[in-house]
Amino acid sequence: MRFVLGVLVLLLNTLDNTTTFLCLRSPVPGFEVIEANPLARWLFDAVGLTEGLVFESAITLGAVSFLVLTRTLPSRIRTMVLVVLILLPAWAVVNNVKVMAAIGVWS
């Protein structure tokens, strides 16, 4: 079950990063689109959007690998953390899609 949850985390994280990139890649006249997560915003400002998303993806992959493979944490804790790591990017994707619709990314 943790393997399936880990795959879901990685898929949703990829969707989050893709929609974040589409929202932030270039200014949209009439809109101020910013990253809501202050830590991610700082990272993007420090190293650039693409590099920040790649770095964040690598950290996520490492964390998910640890949670799926380790035996040092109780199974229940690992499962709960994976569920949280599913819910957070799922919420971000929904929010990003709303922003994309509002700023006309698809038009």
PyRosetta script that sets phi, psi and omega in degrees:
from pyrosetta import init, pose_from_sequence

init()
pose = pose_from_sequence("MRFVLGVLVLLLNTLDNTTTFLCLRSPVPGFEVIEANPLARWLFDAVGLTEGLVFESAITLGAVSFLVLTRTLPSRIRTMVLVVLILLPAWAVVNNVKVMAAIGVWS")
pose.set_psi(1, -40.1)
pose.set_omega(1, 179.5)
pose.set_phi(2, -63.1)
pose.set_psi(2, -32.0)
pose.set_omega(2, 178.0)
pose.set_phi(3, -63.9)
pose.set_psi(3, -44.6)
pose.set_omega(3, 178.8)
pose.set_phi(4, -63.2)
pose.set_psi(4, -43.9)
pose.set_omega(4, 177.3)
pose.set_phi(5, -61.6)
pose.set_psi(5, -41.1)
pose.set_omega(5, 178.0)
pose.set_phi(6, -61.6)
pose.set_psi(6, -41.7)
pose.set_omega(6, 177.6)
pose.set_phi(7, -63.7)
pose.set_psi(7, -41.6)
pose.set_omega(7, 177.9)
pose.set_phi(8, -62.3)
pose.set_psi(8, -41.1)
pose.set_omega(8, 176.9)
pose.set_phi(9, -58.0)
pose.set_psi(9, -47.9)
pose.set_omega(9, -176.9)
pose.set_phi(10, -66.4)
pose.set_psi(10, -39.2)
pose.set_omega(10, 177.5)
pose.set_phi(11, -64.6)
pose.set_psi(11, -46.7)
pose.set_omega(11, 179.9)
pose.set_phi(12, -67.9)
pose.set_psi(12, -35.4)
pose.set_omega(12, 176.5)
pose.set_phi(13, -64.3)
pose.set_psi(13, -39.6)
pose.set_omega(13, 177.2)
pose.set_phi(14, -64.4)
pose.set_psi(14, -43.2)
pose.set_omega(14, 176.3)
pose.set_phi(15, -62.8)
pose.set_psi(15, -42.1)
pose.set_omega(15, 177.7)
pose.set_phi(16, -60.5)
pose.set_psi(16, -48.1)
pose.set_omega(16, -178.1)
pose.set_phi(17, -65.9)
pose.set_psi(17, -37.3)
pose.set_omega(17, 178.7)
pose.set_phi(18, -65.8)
pose.set_psi(18, -47.2)
pose.set_omega(18, 179.9)
pose.set_phi(19, -69.7)
pose.set_psi(19, -33.5)
pose.set_omega(19, 174.7)
pose.set_phi(20, -62.2)
pose.set_psi(20, -45.6)
pose.set_omega(20, 178.5)
pose.set_phi(21, -59.0)
pose.set_psi(21, -45.8)
pose.set_omega(21, -179.3)
pose.set_phi(22, -63.0)
pose.set_psi(22, -33.5)
pose.set_omega(22, 179.1)
pose.set_phi(23, -76.0)
pose.set_psi(23, -34.9)
pose.set_omega(23, -169.9)
pose.set_phi(24, -107.2)
pose.set_psi(24, -4.3)
pose.set_omega(24, -171.8)
pose.set_phi(25, -62.9)
pose.set_psi(25, -30.9)
pose.set_omega(25, 177.7)
pose.set_phi(26, -153.2)
pose.set_psi(26, 151.5)
pose.set_omega(26, 179.8)
pose.set_phi(27, -60.9)
pose.set_psi(27, 147.1)
pose.set_omega(27, 177.3)
pose.set_phi(28, -114.6)
pose.set_psi(28, 118.7)
pose.set_omega(28, -179.1)
pose.set_phi(29, -54.2)
pose.set_psi(29, 131.3)
pose.set_omega(29, 178.8)
pose.set_phi(30, 88.0)
pose.set_psi(30, -3.0)
pose.set_omega(30, -179.0)
pose.set_phi(31, -132.0)
pose.set_psi(31, 144.8)
pose.set_omega(31, 170.2)
pose.set_phi(32, -112.3)
pose.set_psi(32, 100.8)
pose.set_omega(32, -178.2)
pose.set_phi(33, -102.5)
pose.set_psi(33, 121.1)
pose.set_omega(33, -180.0)
pose.set_phi(34, -129.8)
pose.set_psi(34, 158.9)
pose.set_omega(34, 173.8)
pose.set_phi(35, -71.6)
pose.set_psi(35, 127.7)
pose.set_omega(35, -177.9)
pose.set_phi(36, -74.0)
pose.set_psi(36, -31.1)
pose.set_omega(36, -179.2)
pose.set_phi(37, -79.9)
pose.set_psi(37, 115.1)
pose.set_omega(37, -176.4)
pose.set_phi(38, -62.0)
pose.set_psi(38, -33.7)
pose.set_omega(38, 178.6)
pose.set_phi(39, -68.2)
pose.set_psi(39, -44.4)
pose.set_omega(39, 177.5)
pose.set_phi(40, -64.8)
pose.set_psi(40, -40.1)
pose.set_omega(40, 178.5)
pose.set_phi(41, -59.9)
pose.set_psi(41, -44.6)
pose.set_omega(41, 178.1)
pose.set_phi(42, -60.9)
pose.set_psi(42, -44.5)
pose.set_omega(42, 179.9)
pose.set_phi(43, -61.0)
pose.set_psi(43, -46.2)
pose.set_omega(43, -179.9)
pose.set_phi(44, -63.0)
pose.set_psi(44, -39.7)
pose.set_omega(44, 177.4)
pose.set_phi(45, -66.1)
pose.set_psi(45, -35.7)
pose.set_omega(45, -175.6)
pose.set_phi(46, -76.6)
pose.set_psi(46, -42.0)
pose.set_omega(46, -173.0)
pose.set_phi(47, -120.2)
pose.set_psi(47, -9.5)
pose.set_omega(47, -177.3)
pose.set_phi(48, 105.8)
pose.set_psi(48, 155.6)
pose.set_omega(48, -175.9)
pose.set_phi(49, -63.5)
pose.set_psi(49, -53.7)
pose.set_omega(49, -176.5)
pose.set_phi(50, -62.5)
pose.set_psi(50, -47.6)
pose.set_omega(50, -179.8)
pose.set_phi(51, -62.7)
pose.set_psi(51, -39.4)
pose.set_omega(51, 178.6)
pose.set_phi(52, -64.4)
pose.set_psi(52, -40.4)
pose.set_omega(52, 178.4)
pose.set_phi(53, -67.5)
pose.set_psi(53, -38.2)
pose.set_omega(53, 176.9)
pose.set_phi(54, -65.2)
pose.set_psi(54, -44.3)
pose.set_omega(54, 179.0)
pose.set_phi(55, -61.2)
pose.set_psi(55, -46.2)
pose.set_omega(55, 179.8)
pose.set_phi(56, -62.5)
pose.set_psi(56, -38.4)
pose.set_omega(56, 177.8)
pose.set_phi(57, -63.8)
pose.set_psi(57, -40.5)
pose.set_omega(57, 178.8)
pose.set_phi(58, -64.6)
pose.set_psi(58, -42.2)
pose.set_omega(58, 177.7)
pose.set_phi(59, -63.0)
pose.set_psi(59, -43.7)
pose.set_omega(59, 178.9)
pose.set_phi(60, -62.2)
pose.set_psi(60, -44.5)
pose.set_omega(60, 178.7)
pose.set_phi(61, -59.9)
pose.set_psi(61, -43.0)
pose.set_omega(61, 178.0)
pose.set_phi(62, -63.6)
pose.set_psi(62, -43.8)
pose.set_omega(62, -179.6)
pose.set_phi(63, -64.9)
pose.set_psi(63, -43.7)
pose.set_omega(63, 179.9)
pose.set_phi(64, -65.7)
pose.set_psi(64, -42.5)
pose.set_omega(64, 177.8)
pose.set_phi(65, -58.4)
pose.set_psi(65, -45.7)
pose.set_omega(65, 178.0)
pose.set_phi(66, -59.7)
pose.set_psi(66, -48.4)
pose.set_omega(66, -177.1)
pose.set_phi(67, -65.0)
pose.set_psi(67, -34.6)
pose.set_omega(67, -179.3)
pose.set_phi(68, -76.1)
pose.set_psi(68, -37.9)
pose.set_omega(68, -170.5)
pose.set_phi(69, -97.3)
pose.set_psi(69, -26.5)
pose.set_omega(69, -173.0)
pose.set_phi(70, -70.3)
pose.set_psi(70, 152.0)
pose.set_omega(70, 173.4)
pose.set_phi(71, -115.0)
pose.set_psi(71, 2.0)
pose.set_omega(71, -176.4)
pose.set_phi(72, -79.1)
pose.set_psi(72, -18.3)
pose.set_omega(72, 176.5)
pose.set_phi(73, -108.6)
pose.set_psi(73, 146.2)
pose.set_omega(73, 177.3)
pose.set_phi(74, -59.7)
pose.set_psi(74, 146.3)
pose.set_omega(74, -178.4)
pose.set_phi(75, -55.4)
pose.set_psi(75, -41.4)
pose.set_omega(75, -179.2)
pose.set_phi(76, -61.2)
pose.set_psi(76, -42.3)
pose.set_omega(76, 179.6)
pose.set_phi(77, -65.2)
pose.set_psi(77, -46.4)
pose.set_omega(77, 179.6)
pose.set_phi(78, -59.2)
pose.set_psi(78, -43.6)
pose.set_omega(78, 179.9)
pose.set_phi(79, -64.0)
pose.set_psi(79, -43.5)
pose.set_omega(79, -179.8)
pose.set_phi(80, -63.5)
pose.set_psi(80, -41.8)
pose.set_omega(80, 179.2)
pose.set_phi(81, -65.2)
pose.set_psi(81, -40.8)
pose.set_omega(81, 177.8)
pose.set_phi(82, -62.7)
pose.set_psi(82, -39.3)
pose.set_omega(82, 178.0)
pose.set_phi(83, -63.2)
pose.set_psi(83, -43.4)
pose.set_omega(83, 176.7)
pose.set_phi(84, -61.5)
pose.set_psi(84, -41.2)
pose.set_omega(84, 179.0)
pose.set_phi(85, -69.2)
pose.set_psi(85, -13.8)
pose.set_omega(85, 171.8)
pose.set_phi(86, -85.5)
pose.set_psi(86, -44.7)
pose.set_omega(86, -174.9)
pose.set_phi(87, -66.6)
pose.set_psi(87, -39.6)
pose.set_omega(87, -177.4)
pose.set_phi(88, -62.7)
pose.set_psi(88, -52.5)
pose.set_omega(88, 178.6)
pose.set_phi(89, -70.1)
pose.set_psi(89, -26.8)
pose.set_omega(89, 176.5)
pose.set_phi(90, -62.4)
pose.set_psi(90, -44.4)
pose.set_omega(90, 176.9)
pose.set_phi(91, -62.5)
pose.set_psi(91, -42.3)
pose.set_omega(91, -179.5)
pose.set_phi(92, -63.6)
pose.set_psi(92, -40.5)
pose.set_omega(92, 179.3)
pose.set_phi(93, -62.9)
pose.set_psi(93, -45.4)
pose.set_omega(93, 178.4)
pose.set_phi(94, -58.7)
pose.set_psi(94, -46.3)
pose.set_omega(94, 179.1)
pose.set_phi(95, -62.7)
pose.set_psi(95, -44.8)
pose.set_omega(95, -179.2)
pose.set_phi(96, -62.8)
pose.set_psi(96, -39.5)
pose.set_omega(96, 179.2)
pose.set_phi(97, -65.0)
pose.set_psi(97, -38.8)
pose.set_omega(97, 175.8)
pose.set_phi(98, -61.8)
pose.set_psi(98, -43.8)
pose.set_omega(98, 178.4)
pose.set_phi(99, -63.3)
pose.set_psi(99, -44.2)
pose.set_omega(99, 179.9)
pose.set_phi(100, -59.3)
pose.set_psi(100, -40.3)
pose.set_omega(100, 178.4)
pose.set_phi(101, -66.8)
pose.set_psi(101, -40.9)
pose.set_omega(101, -177.8)
pose.set_phi(102, -67.4)
pose.set_psi(102, -36.5)
pose.set_omega(102, -177.5)
pose.set_phi(103, -92.5)
pose.set_psi(103, -0.8)
pose.set_omega(103, 174.8)
pose.set_phi(104, 76.6)
pose.set_psi(104, 35.6)
pose.set_omega(104, 179.4)
pose.set_phi(105, -60.3)
pose.set_psi(105, -33.5)
pose.set_omega(105, -175.9)
pose.set_phi(106, -90.7)
pose.set_psi(106, -2.4)
pose.set_omega(106, -177.3)
pose.set_phi(107, -94.6)
pose.dump_pdb("model.pdb")
